[in-house]
C-alpha cells in the first residue's frame, strides 16, 4: 500500500487524489482526440464536459452520503465532502446527468456517447490505480496470488491482515483496459456510434455487480452491498438500452413499382 507517492516542497502527494487527477486529465485528452477524429469541433462540447465533470464530482461524494435510512446516522455535509468515501457509480451517474444538463444548457443537440466512451474507460483505468494503492483490496481469496497486507496497512484500510486478499481493483483496471480496446476497435461499427457509451456502461454494470462479491464492501441487505442494490435499481434500464443499441437494424425491402396499366389497341 502506498497512500503517499512522495513529497514536493515538503508536501506529501496523496496517491488516490494524484491518480484520480491523472485519470481526469487523460480522459479529457482522449475526449479531445476523439472530437478531432470525428471532426466535431463545436466549442459547446467543452462546456458539456465541464458540467459533466462538476456533477460527477458532486455525485461521487453524495453517492455514499445516504448510507443509513436514519439521516442523523449519516455524516454532515462538510464532513462527507472532506472525509467521506467516494463512489465511482455515483460519479458516473452524476456525470451522465451532467452531460445531459450541459447539452440542454448550451443548446447542443448532437449525441456525445461516442466521445465519452473511450474517455471514461481510459480515465477509470488510471483512476482505479489510486484505489489499488490506498484502499481495502478485497475479501480473502484462499489462494496465494492475493494481496497480503501488513498490520499497519490493514488497520488503515479496515482490511484483514496477513491473508491473501482479492485484488479487486486490479480486476477492474483490467476490465476498463479491455473495454477501452474493444471500444476503440469497434467505435465505427455501430450504426449509431453514440451507443458505445451505453454498451460500455451496461457491461460495467454487470462486471461491477459480480466483482462486488469479492470487493469486501459492507453487506447492506439480503447479502448484497450498497453498490449492488444501486445496480439492481438502475442496471435493468441500462441493459435494456444496450440491447436496443446492439439490436440489428431492421431494413424493409423496397416496394417494387406497380407497372402501368396498358391497353391493347385492337
Secondary structure, DSSP 8 states (H G I E B T S, - for coil): --SEEEEETTEEEEHHHHHHHHHHHHHHHHHHHHHHHTT---THHHHHHHHHHHHHHHHHHHTTT--SSSGGGS--HHHHHHH----HHHHHHHHHHHHHHHHHHHT--S--HHHHHHHHHHHHHHHHHHHHHHS---SB-SSTTSB---HHHHHHHT--SSS-B--HHHHHHHHHHHHHHHHHHHTTTSSSTTHHHHHHHHHHHHHHHHHGGGT---EEETTEEHHHHHHHHHHHHHHHHHHHHHS-------------------
